[in-house]
Amino acid sequence: MQELSMFGFPVVFDPSDNRLVANAADVSYEAYSRKLSKGMFGLLADAAYAAQDEPYYDFYKAIGRDGERAAFAARALRYDSTVIMQGAAGNEYKKTAGHFHCEVPGKGMSYPEYYQVIKGTAVFVMQKVRDEHTEGRMLVEDCLIAEVKAGQAIVIPPNYGHCTVNVSDETMVFVNLVAENSQNDYAGVKRSVGMCCYILQAENGGYRAVKNPHYDFACEPKLVVPTDNDVLGIYDHHPVYSEYLRTPQKFDYLTSPEHNMKDYFQVFRDK
C-alpha cells in the first residue's frame, strides 16, 4: 500500500488492483465507476485498437471525510478523484475520454475546473474551439498541452474542452474540484475521434503531441507547465482539499468564473 498524503485525508493506493482505499473510518466516496478500453473506441488515434476489457481509468465521485462534506456543499462544489492506469492503446498513452463543460447560467462561459496530480505525471490537453456544437469539423483557436507532475495543479479555463493523459511509467492519480452544477458534454469530442491532439509515446521514452486530423487548426499547440497562483489557490505540493477548507471563499471562481479570466492563463508558462 502507498500512502497518498496529497489527498488531504487518509487514502492509500493498492497497486495489486490499482484501487484507492480509504484509510480512516470517516473517509468515503459517493460513487465509483471503471472505464474499460471498449468504452474508448472512437476516441483513439489507432482505430484498429481492439482490446475490449483493458482497464483504462477509475472515477471516485465526491471522495472525502464525511464530516467535511457540508463545507464543500455550502459552495456547491465537489471533490473527486480519477485513477488512470499505466499503458497505451497502440502507442497512444491511456487517457480520459475528454469533454467540454456546460455554460454557467447567465455568464456566457463554461465552468472552470481545478485539477491536482497526486501520483505520477499527467498531460492535460486543453482546447478552445470556435463552435463545440458544430456537426462539421471543429476549428481549434487555442490548444494548451500542460505537463503536470505529482503535487502540481492547474485550472482548466472556461470554454476549454479537456482530457487527461497518463504519461507515467506507473498508475497516475489526480483529483478535481468542480462546481456541482457543471455538466460534461462528450458529444463534440466523440464526433471528432478524440481531442485535437493525441499524446503518443516518443522514441526517446517521453511523449509527443500529434494533431488529430479530424480538426482544423488556426493555431499551433503550446507546451506549458504550471506555476503557483495565489489568486486561484494553486500551491506546489499543498493539497487543494486542505486549502479549500482553510479559505473556501478563494475558490468562488469555480462557480462565478467571469472575474478571473486573466488569472486562468497566468497559471501556465512555456515548457
C-alpha positions in Angstrom: 0.0 0.0 0.0 1.2 3.5 -0.9 0.1 6.4 1.3 -1.2 9.4 -0.8 -0.8 12.3 1.6 -1.7 14.9 -1.1 -5.3 13.9 -0.8 -5.6 15.9 2.4 -7.1 13.0 4.2 -6.1 9.3 4.8 -6.1 7.5 1.4 -3.8 4.7 0.2 -3.2 3.3 -3.2 -3.3 -0.5 -3.6 -1.0 -1.5 -6.5 -2.4 -5.0 -6.7 -5.6 -3.8 -8.3 -4.9 0.0 -8.9 -7.7 0.9 -6.4 -7.9 3.7 -3.9 -8.6 2.6 -0.3 -10.0 4.8 2.5 -7.5 4.6 5.4 -9.9 6.0 8.0 -13.5 5.1 9.0 -14.8 8.6 8.2 -13.5 8.7 4.6 -15.8 7.6 1.8 -17.0 8.4 -1.7 -20.4 8.8 -3.2 -19.9 6.5 -6.3 -17.3 4.5 -8.1 -17.0 3.5 -11.8 -14.4 1.9 -14.1 -13.9 2.7 -17.8 -12.7 -0.2 -19.9 -10.9 0.0 -23.3 -14.1 -0.8 -25.2 -15.5 2.5 -23.8 -12.7 4.4 -25.5 -13.4 3.1 -29.1 -14.0 6.0 -31.4 -11.7 8.3 -29.3 -8.3 6.8 -30.1 -5.5 7.6 -32.5 -5.4 3.9 -33.5 -8.8 3.0 -35.0 -7.6 -0.7 -35.2 -7.1 -1.0 -31.5 -9.4 -3.8 -30.5 -8.8 -4.7 -26.8 -12.2 -4.9 -25.2 -11.7 -5.2 -21.4 -8.4 -3.5 -20.7 -8.8 -1.2 -17.6 -8.4 2.4 -18.6 -9.4 4.6 -15.6 -11.4 4.7 -12.4 -13.6 7.5 -11.1 -14.3 8.2 -7.4 -17.1 10.7 -7.1 -17.3 13.1 -4.1 -14.4 11.5 -2.1 -13.6 13.0 1.3 -14.2 13.0 5.0 -17.8 12.6 5.9 -17.7 15.4 8.4 -16.3 17.9 5.9 -18.8 17.3 3.0 -21.0 20.2 4.2 -18.2 22.6 3.7 -18.0 21.7 0.0 -21.8 21.6 -0.4 -22.0 25.1 1.1 -20.3 26.5 -2.0 -21.9 23.9 -4.4 -18.5 22.3 -5.1 -17.4 18.6 -5.3 -14.1 16.9 -4.8 -13.5 13.8 -7.0 -10.6 11.6 -7.9 -9.6 9.7 -11.1 -7.0 6.9 -11.4 -5.6 6.3 -14.9 -3.8 3.0 -15.5 -0.3 2.8 -16.9 0.0 1.8 -20.6 -1.1 2.6 -24.1 -3.5 1.8 -26.9 -1.0 1.1 -29.6 1.4 4.0 -29.0 -1.1 6.4 -27.5 -0.9 6.8 -23.8 -4.0 6.0 -21.8 -6.3 8.9 -21.2 -9.7 10.0 -20.1 -12.5 10.4 -22.8 -12.4 14.2 -22.9 -15.3 16.7 -22.7 -16.5 20.3 -22.7 -18.4 21.8 -19.7 -21.8 23.4 -19.9 -22.2 27.1 -19.6 -22.7 28.9 -16.2 -26.2 30.3 -16.3 -26.2 33.9 -17.4 -22.4 34.2 -17.6 -21.7 33.4 -21.3 -18.9 31.0 -20.4 -18.4 27.4 -19.2 -17.4 26.3 -15.7 -13.6 26.1 -15.0 -12.2 23.1 -13.1 -9.3 22.7 -10.7 -7.0 19.7 -11.1 -4.2 18.5 -8.9 -1.9 15.5 -9.6 -1.4 13.2 -6.6 0.7 10.4 -8.1 2.6 10.1 -11.4 2.8 12.7 -14.2 -0.2 13.9 -16.3 -0.5 15.7 -19.6 -3.7 17.8 -19.8 -4.8 18.6 -23.4 -7.0 21.7 -23.4 -8.7 23.1 -26.5 -10.7 26.2 -27.3 -12.7 25.8 -30.5 -14.9 28.1 -32.5 -18.1 26.0 -32.1 -18.1 22.8 -30.0 -21.6 22.0 -31.1 -21.0 22.1 -34.8 -21.8 18.9 -36.8 -18.8 19.6 -39.0 -15.1 19.9 -38.3 -14.2 21.9 -35.2 -11.8 24.8 -35.7 -9.2 24.9 -32.9 -8.4 28.5 -31.8 -6.1 27.6 -28.9 -4.5 24.4 -27.6 -2.6 24.1 -24.4 -0.7 20.9 -23.6 0.3 21.0 -19.9 2.7 18.6 -18.2 1.8 18.4 -14.6 3.8 16.4 -12.0 2.7 15.0 -8.6 2.0 17.9 -6.3 1.3 20.4 -9.0 -2.0 21.8 -10.1 -3.8 23.7 -12.9 -7.2 25.2 -13.6 -9.0 24.4 -16.9 -10.1 27.8 -18.2 -13.7 28.5 -19.1 -14.7 27.4 -22.6 -11.8 24.9 -22.9 -12.5 21.2 -23.6 -10.0 18.9 -21.9 -8.8 15.4 -21.3 -6.1 13.9 -19.0 -3.3 11.6 -20.2 -1.1 9.3 -18.1 2.4 9.7 -19.4 4.0 7.9 -16.4 5.6 4.5 -16.1 3.1 3.9 -13.2 -0.6 4.3 -12.5 -1.4 8.0 -12.2 -3.8 9.6 -9.7 -5.3 13.1 -9.7 -8.1 15.0 -8.0 -10.5 17.7 -9.2 -12.5 20.4 -7.6 -15.5 21.4 -9.6 -19.0 23.0 -9.4 -21.8 20.6 -8.7 -23.8 22.2 -11.5 -21.1 21.7 -14.1 -22.2 19.0 -16.6 -19.9 17.3 -19.0 -20.6 17.3 -22.8 -18.8 14.5 -24.6 -20.5 14.7 -27.9 -18.2 17.0 -29.8 -15.1 15.2 -28.7 -16.7 11.9 -29.7 -17.7 13.2 -33.2 -14.1 14.3 -33.7 -12.5 11.0 -32.7 -11.0 12.4 -29.5 -9.3 15.7 -28.5 -7.5 17.9 -31.0 -4.1 16.3 -30.1 -3.2 12.8 -29.3 -0.4 12.2 -26.8 1.8 9.4 -28.2 4.9 7.5 -26.9 8.1 9.0 -28.3 11.1 7.0 -29.3 13.2 8.5 -26.5 10.8 7.2 -23.9 9.0 10.5 -23.4 5.8 11.7 -25.2 4.9 13.7 -28.3 1.8 15.6 -29.3 0.3 14.9 -32.7 -2.6 16.8 -34.2 -5.9 14.9 -34.7 -6.6 15.1 -38.4 -10.3 15.4 -37.8 -9.9 19.0 -36.6 -8.9 22.2 -38.4 -6.3 24.4 -36.7 -6.0 28.2 -36.5 -3.1 27.8 -34.0 -0.2 25.6 -33.1 -0.4 23.6 -29.8 1.6 25.1 -27.0 3.6 23.0 -24.5 3.3 24.5 -21.0 3.9 23.7 -17.3 2.1 25.1 -14.2 3.2 27.7 -11.7 1.9 28.7 -8.3 -1.0 31.2 -8.3 -2.3 32.6 -5.0 -5.5 34.0 -6.5 -6.6 30.6 -7.7 -5.3 28.7 -4.7 -2.6 26.8 -6.5 0.4 25.9 -4.4 3.1 23.3 -5.2 2.8 20.2 -3.0 -0.1 21.7 -1.0 -3.3 19.7 -1.0 -6.2 21.7 -2.6 -8.6 19.8 -0.2 -6.8 21.4 2.8 -6.5 24.8 1.2 -10.2 24.8 0.4 -11.2 24.0 4.0 -8.8 26.9 5.1 -10.0 29.5 2.7 -13.2 28.3 0.8 -14.0 31.8 -0.5 -10.9 31.7 -2.6 -12.5 29.1 -4.8 -15.7 31.0 -5.6 -14.3 31.4 -9.2 -15.3 27.8 -9.8 -19.0 28.9 -9.8 -18.5 32.6 -10.8 -15.6 32.4 -13.3 -16.1 35.8 -15.0 -13.9 37.8 -12.6 -10.7 35.8 -13.1 -10.3 35.5 -16.9 -6.7 36.8 -16.8 -5.7 34.6 -13.8 -6.5 31.3 -15.5 -3.8 31.8 -18.1 -1.2 33.1 -15.6 -1.1 29.5 -14.2 0.9 28.4 -17.2 4.4 29.2 -18.5 6.1 27.8 -21.6 7.8 24.5 -21.1 
